[in-house]
Amino acid sequence: MNLEGQNTHVSVDKPHKSAREEYERLFNFSIDMLCIAGFDGYFKKLNPSWEKTLGWTNEELLSKPYLDFVHTQDRESTINAARGLEDGKLAVTFENRYLCKDGSYKWVSWNSFPRVKERLIFAVARDITKGKKMEEELRRTHDDLEKRVQERTAELLRANEALKAEIDKRKQAEEALRKSEEKYRTLVESTQDSIYLVDRNHKYLFINKKHISRMGFIGDEYLGHAYSEFHSPDETKWFVENVNKVFNTGRSIRHEHKSLRDGRYFLQTLSPVRKSDGTITAVTIISKDINEIKRMEEKLRNLSLTDALTGLYNRRGFFTLVEQLLKLSKRQKTGTFMLYADVDNLKDINDTFGHQEGDLALIEIANILKKNFRESDIIARIGGDEFVAIPVGTAGDTIEIITARLQKSFEIYNEERNCSYKLSLSVGTAYYDPERPCSIDELLIQGDKLMYERKRQTRVS
């Protein structure tokens, strides 16, 4: 293998004309960077996505050994990957950094497959730079997420544009295409995404191996059968509407979709497949499993809305939930009460027993609040020693009962605990009047003012 030698001519058998045209279209319209390279270290063929992604023209990339574009720290792993293919490995997956024309580097993920006799490598390369940046962000956000998402994030954040292909339904044409489609079919079958084509009657024309496995098909039994034969009426209605929209508008559609079959989330791209005269003959569906990223998004959302110490909502979470609650209150013309509480003597507890004991005191207070309110109520820690609670759906004549019950809970806790200090809250109540609406900040100011008034009265008495 000569990765740094001169570019040499490679002879590839001329395929059937129609087959070559169809797979050249698949090759040229893929958002992935598809290529054919030689064991001599030079690219032989590149699709337009290379120039779109890296900025180099095909002529510039073809004129130099591809190692010239690889980051120096990644060259050894790239050479080892190529050697593995030359030594007989069926496929090699690896990542490296590629030089862009503007001087920056982009991370690229490779799936490579050898044709040893022809001394060729067929490869699917994808820009995973955004995914790499997300990995770093997730590591900073929460150390616990790093191990689980380090390798998966890059794969799950890439968005696929439509792979365009026209599959001839007639078996005679399929037989004629089989020899020439082999090298291009490898690219389609190597992806972990589900790819399938349907006609205007929503009947399957082609399904790749990944989707065949997911659907539980055996061989080509799906050919000529409609989407509705394998999916629920609700999913079929949604699917038919979107396929018809692509046929009618000629534009691609991308959206998230939750499968009723297994409850997993997918990013689906529906794109038109056109003949040379522009006529749309089929729709390609590329379905990427994003269930893991949806789970991570939910976990990150919870982290951003939750107070790490007490498990209650933090200030951001409180504002997010209460904003919607006040809109609903205004629309339904129902008032809403809020309890604004301040921990008594927290500074004395920290100064006397240490901040660790102060943290334990805050946790105990949060637990008492949880026991006194329902799961549907909004409870939050919005400051160091400040808590708020909104009993959702509580009538005005019961707010005093709730406040009294809360104070009683603290009395019982202090009696049973028999500690060197007692836990207590100074509580003020605020009321949101839908006839005279106010902002969340104004509601907090109202509660804070009443709370300090009661605290002052308690000290005087």
C-alpha positions as CSV (number, residue, x, y, z in Angstrom):
1,M,0.0,0.0,0.0
2,N,1.4,3.4,-1.0
3,L,-0.6,6.2,0.8
4,E,1.9,8.9,-0.3
5,G,2.7,7.8,-3.8
6,Q,1.6,9.0,-7.2
7,N,-2.0,8.8,-8.4
8,T,-2.5,5.8,-10.7
9,H,-5.2,5.0,-13.2
10,V,-7.8,2.4,-12.0
11,S,-9.9,0.6,-14.5
12,V,-13.5,-0.1,-13.5
13,D,-15.8,-2.2,-15.7
14,K,-18.3,-0.1,-17.5
15,P,-21.7,-0.9,-16.0
16,H,-25.1,-1.0,-17.7
17,K,-25.9,2.5,-18.9
18,S,-29.3,2.9,-17.1
19,A,-28.0,1.4,-13.9
20,R,-25.0,3.7,-13.9
21,E,-27.2,6.8,-14.4
22,E,-29.5,5.8,-11.5
23,Y,-26.6,5.1,-9.1
24,E,-24.7,8.1,-10.3
25,R,-27.8,10.1,-9.2
26,L,-27.7,8.3,-5.8
27,F,-24.0,9.1,-5.6
28,N,-24.2,12.7,-6.5
29,F,-27.3,13.7,-4.5
30,S,-26.3,12.1,-1.2
31,I,-25.6,14.6,1.7
32,D,-23.0,12.1,2.9
33,M,-19.5,12.4,1.5
34,L,-19.2,9.3,-0.7
35,C,-15.9,8.4,-2.3
36,I,-13.9,5.7,-4.1
37,A,-10.2,5.7,-3.1
38,G,-7.3,3.5,-4.1
39,F,-4.7,1.7,-2.0
40,D,-2.2,4.0,-3.6
41,G,-3.3,6.8,-1.3
42,Y,-5.4,8.9,-3.8
43,F,-9.1,9.5,-4.2
44,K,-10.5,8.2,-7.5
45,K,-14.0,9.5,-7.3
46,L,-15.8,12.0,-5.0
47,N,-19.4,13.2,-4.8
48,P,-20.3,17.0,-4.6
49,S,-20.8,16.8,-0.8
50,W,-17.0,16.9,-0.3
51,E,-16.8,20.4,-1.7
52,K,-19.9,21.5,0.2
53,T,-18.5,20.2,3.4
54,L,-14.7,21.0,3.2
55,G,-14.6,23.8,0.6
56,W,-12.0,22.0,-1.6
57,T,-12.9,21.3,-5.3
58,N,-12.8,17.7,-6.5
59,E,-9.8,18.6,-8.6
60,E,-7.9,19.8,-5.6
61,L,-8.8,16.7,-3.6
62,L,-8.0,14.3,-6.4
63,S,-4.6,15.9,-7.1
64,K,-3.0,15.1,-3.8
65,P,-2.7,12.1,-1.5
66,Y,-5.6,12.1,0.8
67,L,-3.2,12.0,3.8
68,D,-2.3,15.6,2.9
69,F,-5.8,16.7,4.1
70,V,-5.7,14.6,7.3
71,H,-4.7,16.1,10.6
72,T,-1.2,15.0,11.5
73,Q,-2.4,13.5,14.8
74,D,-4.9,11.3,12.9
75,R,-2.7,10.1,10.0
76,E,-1.4,7.0,11.8
77,S,-5.0,5.8,12.5
78,T,-6.0,6.5,8.9
79,I,-3.1,4.5,7.6
80,N,-3.9,1.6,9.9
81,A,-7.5,1.7,8.7
82,A,-6.4,1.5,5.1
83,R,-4.0,-1.3,5.9
84,G,-6.7,-3.3,7.6
85,L,-8.9,-3.1,4.5
86,E,-5.9,-4.1,2.3
87,D,-5.2,-7.1,4.6
88,G,-8.7,-8.4,4.2
89,K,-11.0,-6.8,6.7
90,L,-14.6,-6.6,5.3
91,A,-15.2,-3.2,6.7
92,V,-13.5,-0.5,8.8
93,T,-15.1,2.3,10.8
94,F,-13.0,5.2,12.2
95,E,-12.9,8.9,12.7
96,N,-10.4,11.6,11.7
97,R,-10.0,15.3,11.2
98,Y,-10.0,16.7,7.7
99,L,-8.5,20.0,6.6
100,C,-11.0,22.6,5.2
101,K,-10.0,25.1,2.6
102,D,-10.4,27.9,5.1
103,G,-7.7,26.4,7.3
104,S,-10.1,24.8,9.9
105,Y,-10.6,21.1,10.6
106,K,-13.8,19.1,10.6
107,W,-14.3,15.8,12.2
108,V,-15.3,13.1,9.8
109,S,-16.7,9.6,10.5
110,W,-15.8,6.8,8.0
111,N,-17.5,3.5,7.0
112,S,-15.1,1.9,4.5
113,F,-15.4,-1.3,2.5
114,P,-12.6,-2.9,0.3
115,R,-12.5,-4.2,-3.2
116,V,-9.1,-5.9,-2.8
117,K,-8.8,-7.3,-6.3
118,E,-9.4,-3.8,-7.8
119,R,-7.3,-2.2,-5.1
120,L,-10.2,0.1,-4.3
121,I,-11.9,1.4,-1.1
122,F,-15.6,2.4,-1.1
123,A,-16.4,4.7,1.8
124,V,-19.2,6.7,3.4
125,A,-17.9,9.8,5.2
126,R,-20.0,12.1,7.4
127,D,-19.3,15.5,9.0
128,I,-19.6,14.9,12.7
129,T,-18.1,18.2,13.9
130,K,-21.4,19.4,15.5
131,G,-21.7,16.1,17.3
132,K,-18.1,16.4,18.6
133,K,-18.9,19.9,20.0
134,M,-22.1,18.5,21.6
135,E,-20.0,15.8,23.3
136,E,-17.8,18.4,24.9
137,E,-20.8,20.4,26.0
138,L,-22.5,17.4,27.6
139,R,-19.3,16.6,29.5
140,R,-19.2,20.1,30.9
141,T,-22.9,20.0,31.8
142,H,-22.9,16.7,33.7
143,D,-20.0,14.3,34.3
144,D,-22.4,11.4,34.6
145,L,-23.6,11.8,30.9
146,E,-20.1,11.6,29.4
147,K,-19.7,7.8,29.5
148,R,-23.1,7.1,28.0
149,V,-23.1,9.6,25.2
150,Q,-19.5,10.0,24.1
151,E,-19.7,7.7,21.2
152,R,-23.4,8.0,20.4
153,T,-23.9,11.7,20.3
154,A,-22.0,12.2,17.1
155,E,-24.1,9.6,15.3
156,L,-27.4,10.8,16.7
157,L,-27.0,14.6,16.0
158,R,-26.3,14.2,12.2
159,A,-29.2,15.2,10.0
160,N,-29.6,13.2,6.8
161,E,-30.7,14.8,3.5
162,A,-32.5,12.4,1.1
163,L,-30.6,9.7,-0.7
164,K,-32.2,9.7,-4.1
165,A,-32.7,6.5,-6.0
166,E,-35.2,5.1,-8.5
167,I,-35.8,1.4,-8.1
168,D,-37.3,-0.4,-11.1
169,K,-40.2,-2.6,-10.0
170,R,-39.9,-5.1,-12.8
171,K,-37.8,-8.1,-12.0
172,Q,-36.2,-8.2,-15.5
173,A,-34.8,-4.7,-14.9
174,E,-33.6,-5.7,-11.4
175,E,-31.7,-8.6,-12.8
176,A,-30.1,-6.4,-15.5
177,L,-29.1,-3.8,-12.8
178,R,-27.7,-6.3,-10.3
179,K,-24.1,-6.4,-11.4
180,S,-23.7,-2.7,-11.9
181,E,-25.5,-1.8,-8.7
182,E,-23.3,-3.8,-6.4
183,K,-20.7,-1.2,-5.5
184,Y,-23.4,1.6,-5.1
185,R,-25.8,-0.7,-3.2
186,T,-23.0,-1.3,-0.6
187,L,-23.2,2.4,0.3
188,V,-27.0,2.3,0.8
189,E,-26.9,-1.0,2.8
190,S,-24.0,0.2,5.0
191,T,-26.0,3.0,6.7
192,Q,-27.7,2.4,10.1
193,D,-30.7,4.5,8.9
194,S,-33.9,3.0,7.6
195,I,-34.2,3.8,3.8
196,Y,-37.2,2.9,1.7
197,L,-39.0,4.0,-1.4
198,V,-42.8,4.1,-2.2
199,D,-44.7,5.0,-5.3
200,R,-47.8,7.2,-5.8
201,N,-50.0,4.4,-4.4
202,H,-47.8,4.2,-1.3
203,K,-46.5,0.7,-2.3
204,Y,-43.0,-0.3,-1.4
205,L,-40.4,-0.3,-4.3
206,F,-37.3,-0.8,-2.1
207,I,-36.3,-1.3,1.5
208,N,-32.7,-1.5,2.7
209,K,-31.5,-4.2,5.1
210,K,-31.8,-2.0,8.2
211,H,-35.5,-1.3,7.7
212,I,-36.2,-4.9,6.6
213,S,-34.8,-6.1,9.9
214,R,-36.8,-3.5,11.9
215,M,-40.1,-4.5,10.1
216,G,-39.4,-8.2,10.5
217,F,-39.7,-8.9,6.7
218,I,-38.1,-11.9,5.1
219,G,-36.5,-11.2,1.7
220,D,-38.5,-9.2,-0.8
221,E,-42.0,-10.1,0.4
222,Y,-42.8,-6.4,0.9
223,L,-42.5,-5.6,-2.8
224,G,-45.8,-4.4,-4.3
225,H,-47.5,-4.2,-0.9
226,A,-48.9,-1.0,0.4
227,Y,-47.6,0.8,3.6
228,S,-51.1,0.4,5.1
229,E,-50.7,-3.4,5.2
230,F,-48.0,-3.1,7.8
231,H,-49.0,-0.1,9.9
232,S,-52.0,1.2,11.9
233,P,-54.7,3.4,10.4
234,D,-53.4,6.4,12.3
235,E,-49.8,6.0,11.1
236,T,-51.0,5.3,7.6
237,K,-53.1,8.5,7.5
238,W,-50.1,10.5,8.6
239,F,-47.7,8.8,6.2
240,V,-50.0,9.1,3.2
241,E,-50.6,12.9,3.8
242,N,-46.8,13.5,3.9
243,V,-46.0,11.4,0.8
244,N,-48.8,13.1,-1.2
245,K,-47.4,16.5,-0.1
246,V,-44.0,15.6,-1.5
247,F,-45.6,14.4,-4.8
248,N,-47.7,17.5,-5.1
249,T,-45.1,20.1,-4.1
250,G,-41.9,18.5,-5.2
251,R,-40.2,19.6,-2.0
252,S,-38.5,17.5,0.7
253,I,-40.1,17.3,4.2
254,R,-38.3,16.7,7.4
255,H,-39.9,16.1,10.8
256,E,-39.7,14.1,14.0
257,H,-41.9,11.1,14.2
258,K,-42.8,8.7,17.1
259,S,-43.4,5.2,16.0
260,L,-46.6,3.6,17.3
261,R,-44.9,0.2,16.7
262,D,-42.3,0.6,19.5
263,G,-42.6,4.1,20.8
264,R,-39.2,5.2,19.5
265,Y,-38.5,8.6,18.0
266,F,-37.2,9.0,14.5
267,L,-36.1,12.0,12.3
268,Q,-37.7,11.3,8.9
269,T,-36.8,12.9,5.6
270,L,-39.2,12.4,2.7
271,S,-37.7,13.5,-0.7
272,P,-38.9,13.2,-4.3
273,V,-37.1,10.9,-6.7
274,R,-37.2,12.4,-10.2
275,K,-36.6,11.1,-13.7
276,S,-34.2,13.1,-16.0
277,D,-37.2,15.1,-17.3
278,G,-38.1,16.2,-13.7
279,T,-41.1,13.9,-13.3
280,I,-41.5,12.6,-9.7
281,T,-41.7,8.8,-9.8
282,A,-41.3,7.9,-6.1
283,V,-40.6,9.2,-2.7
284,T,-37.5,8.3,-0.7
285,I,-37.9,8.0,3.1
286,I,-34.8,8.1,5.3
287,S,-35.6,7.4,9.0
288,K,-32.9,8.1,11.6
289,D,-33.4,6.7,15.1
290,I,-33.1,9.7,17.5
291,N,-34.6,8.0,20.5
292,E,-31.3,8.3,22.5
293,I,-30.9,12.0,21.7
294,K,-34.6,12.7,22.7
295,R,-33.8,10.9,26.0
296,M,-30.7,13.1,26.5
297,E,-32.6,16.2,25.6
298,E,-35.2,15.4,28.3
299,K,-32.4,14.7,30.8
300,L,-30.7,18.0,30.0
301,R,-34.0,19.8,30.2
302,N,-34.7,18.3,33.7
303,L,-31.1,19.3,34.7
304,S,-31.8,22.9,33.6
305,L,-35.1,23.1,35.5
306,T,-34.2,21.3,38.7
307,D,-32.4,22.4,41.8
308,A,-29.5,20.0,42.3
309,L,-29.5,20.1,46.1
310,T,-33.2,19.7,46.9
311,G,-34.6,18.1,43.8
312,L,-37.3,20.8,43.6
313,Y,-37.7,23.1,40.6
314,N,-35.1,25.9,40.4
315,R,-35.8,29.5,39.6
316,R,-35.8,28.8,35.8
317,G,-38.1,25.8,36.2
318,F,-40.4,27.8,38.4
319,F,-40.7,30.7,35.9
320,T,-41.3,28.2,33.0
321,L,-44.2,26.4,34.8
322,V,-45.8,29.4,36.4
323,E,-45.8,31.4,33.2
324,Q,-48.1,28.8,31.6
325,L,-50.2,28.6,34.8
326,L,-50.9,32.3,34.9
327,K,-51.9,32.3,31.3
328,L,-54.4,29.5,32.0
329,S,-55.6,31.3,35.1
330,K,-56.2,34.5,33.2
331,R,-58.0,32.6,30.4
332,Q,-60.2,30.7,32.8
333,K,-60.7,33.7,35.1
334,T,-59.6,31.8,38.2
335,G,-57.4,33.2,40.9
336,T,-54.1,31.6,42.0
337,F,-52.4,31.7,45.4
338,M,-48.7,31.5,46.0
339,L,-46.8,30.8,49.2
340,Y,-43.5,32.7,49.5
341,A,-41.3,31.3,52.3
342,D,-37.9,32.2,53.8
343,V,-35.9,29.9,56.0
344,D,-35.4,31.3,59.5
345,N,-31.9,31.5,60.9
346,L,-30.2,29.7,58.1
347,K,-27.1,31.9,58.4
348,D,-26.9,31.0,62.1
349,I,-27.0,27.3,61.2
350,N,-24.2,27.7,58.7
351,D,-22.1,29.7,61.0
352,T,-22.5,27.4,64.0
353,F,-22.7,23.9,62.5
354,G,-21.1,24.5,59.0
355,H,-22.5,24.8,55.5
356,Q,-22.8,21.0,55.1
357,E,-25.3,21.1,57.9
358,G,-27.0,24.1,56.3
359,D,-27.4,22.1,53.1
360,L,-29.0,19.2,55.1
361,A,-31.4,21.7,56.6
362,L,-32.4,22.9,53.2
363,I,-33.0,19.3,52.0
364,E,-35.1,18.5,55.1
365,I,-37.2,21.7,54.4
366,A,-37.7,20.6,50.8
367,N,-38.9,17.1,52.0
368,I,-41.4,18.7,54.4
369,L,-42.7,20.9,51.6
370,K,-43.1,17.8,49.3
371,K,-45.1,16.0,52.0
372,N,-47.5,19.0,52.4
373,F,-48.2,19.6,48.8
374,R,-49.5,17.4,46.0
375,E,-47.5,16.1,43.1
376,S,-49.4,18.4,40.7
377,D,-48.5,21.5,42.8
378,I,-45.5,23.7,41.9
379,I,-42.7,23.8,44.5
380,A,-39.4,25.5,43.9
381,R,-36.2,26.8,45.5
382,I,-35.7,30.1,43.9
383,G,-32.8,31.4,46.0
384,G,-30.4,30.3,48.7
385,D,-33.0,30.2,51.5
386,E,-36.1,31.1,49.5
387,F,-38.9,28.7,48.6
388,V,-42.2,29.2,46.8
389,A,-45.1,26.9,46.4
390,I,-48.3,27.2,44.3
391,P,-51.1,24.8,45.2
392,V,-52.7,24.4,41.8
393,G,-56.5,24.6,41.9
394,T,-56.7,25.7,45.6
395,A,-59.6,27.8,46.6
396,G,-59.0,31.0,48.6
397,D,-60.7,29.7,51.8
398,T,-58.2,26.8,52.0
399,I,-54.9,28.7,51.6
400,E,-54.9,29.5,55.4
401,I,-55.5,25.8,56.1
402,I,-52.5,24.8,53.9
403,T,-50.3,27.4,55.6
404,A,-51.3,26.2,59.1
405,R,-50.8,22.6,58.2
406,L,-47.3,23.4,56.9
407,Q,-46.4,25.2,60.1
408,K,-47.7,22.3,62.1
409,S,-45.5,19.9,60.1
410,F,-42.5,21.9,61.1
411,E,-43.5,21.8,64.8
412,I,-43.9,18.0,64.7
413,Y,-40.6,17.6,62.8
414,N,-38.7,19.7,65.4
415,E,-40.3,17.7,68.3
416,E,-39.4,14.3,66.9
417,R,-35.9,15.3,65.8
418,N,-34.8,16.9,69.1
419,C,-31.9,18.7,67.4
420,S,-29.7,21.6,68.5
421,Y,-31.6,23.9,66.2
422,K,-35.1,24.1,65.0
423,L,-36.3,24.4,61.4
424,S,-39.0,27.0,60.5
425,L,-40.2,29.1,57.7
426,S,-41.6,32.6,57.5
427,V,-44.4,32.5,55.0
428,G,-46.1,35.2,53.0
429,T,-49.0,34.6,50.6
430,A,-49.6,36.4,47.3
431,Y,-52.7,36.2,45.1
432,Y,-52.9,36.4,41.3
433,D,-56.1,38.1,40.4
434,P,-57.1,37.4,36.7
435,E,-59.1,40.6,36.7
436,R,-56.0,42.6,37.5
437,P,-53.2,40.4,36.1
438,C,-49.5,40.9,37.0
439,S,-46.2,39.5,36.1
440,I,-44.4,36.6,38.0
441,D,-41.8,39.1,39.3
442,E,-44.6,41.3,40.7
443,L,-46.2,38.3,42.3
444,L,-42.9,37.3,44.0
445,I,-42.4,40.9,45.2
446,Q,-45.9,40.8,46.7
447,G,-45.2,37.5,48.5
448,D,-41.8,38.6,49.6
449,K,-43.2,41.8,51.1
450,L,-45.9,40.0,53.1
451,M,-43.4,37.4,54.2
452,Y,-41.0,40.0,55.7
453,E,-43.9,41.8,57.3
454,R,-44.9,38.6,59.1
455,K,-41.3,37.9,60.0
456,R,-41.0,41.4,61.5
457,Q,-44.3,40.9,63.5
458,T,-43.0,37.6,64.8
459,R,-39.8,39.2,66.0
460,V,-41.7,42.1,67.7
461,S,-44.0,39.7,69.5
